[in-house]
Amino acid sequence: MVGLSLGLPEGAQAAAIVFPPWWTASRTLSAIAFADATIVRSGGLPAILIVRPSADQGLRQLRRAGALLIVNPIALGWCQGN
């Protein structure tokens, strides 16, 4: 599976991560842990989380963990978590 990153340089402070919608919450949390990222808040949909990537290759690790799409959360006005 190949992930796509839009508008985020490596070393970004926050990222909106879209995981496969068929994943369980447990699998999504495991992917975040694998990437050593920190959850900032939920996104507009259950498959979207706003995270703080690790400083060391954080975006690359999120892609390896299964992220389908990684985008700048500011660009996504619909990522207004609860």
Order of alpha helices (4+ residues) and beta strands (2+ residues): beta-beta-alpha-beta-beta-alpha-beta
